[in-house]
Amino acid sequence: MENRKHVIDKGADFICVGMYDFQIVDDVNIALGVRGGELERKRPWFA
């Protein structure tokens, strides 16, 4: 999870996730975990 947080902290506005039905729950949980945590983002969101 730390690598994913690093990407968002450094300015990524989008993430690429799996699209198969068995991947959706895990992908959403990862995104919510990263987004719900404390971010050290210096750049504003552009998406």
ABEGO torsion letter per residue (X at the ends): XAAAAAAAAAGBABBBBBABAAAAAAAAAAAAAAAABBBABABBBAX
